Amino acid sequence: MSFFPMYMDVCKFKILVVGGGAIAADKIEKLVEFTSDITVISPEVSAKADRLIEEHGLILYKKKYQNGDIKGFDIVIVATDTRDLHRAIYEESRNHRILVNSVDNTAYCDFIFPSYIKQGDLLISFSTGGASPAFTKQLRSYFLGKIPNTVGAFLENMKKLRAQMPKGKERMQKFDKMVKEFMEKNFES
């Protein structure tokens, strides 16, 4: 069964990342685009993870994960090389209302990280349900080259106009025309 595609406001959630290596750093790098309420538990952290923790004011506990450390968190990302730890944290989370992402272990995941493009308010995600992250990486790269760098400014302008104009058919028609003109000008047929 596939994962349900959903966007959610993670600013409302406390996030725990277990692990401090390269993969954990990649997950942290994605998360800090959306929230800074992140705690990291790891006896050691990579230079990249350390830089992200410092730059974004995240909390770091330099220690090994212990049973019970997930209490008080809403989301847990397990990014370690220890499959038994992934299973143990996932099983522990079943007694709480905690969502778990277990890197490279979809059997222990409530959700997965898609590959995505974010330019201003535009957010496009790609997923194979964990079957091939390499495929989604290439697909992301392909589409990244197709999206004009002016899309963020265009969407910001649309947001301002949307707040100023009353709802209704006239607004819909104006926006449809603006989007069509933007697409024709910036995208190949």
Summary of the structure (lengths in Angstrom):
residues: 189
radius of gyration: 19.8
end to end distance: 34.5
largest distance: 59.1
contacts: 512
relative contact order: 0.11
helix: 42%
strand: 15%
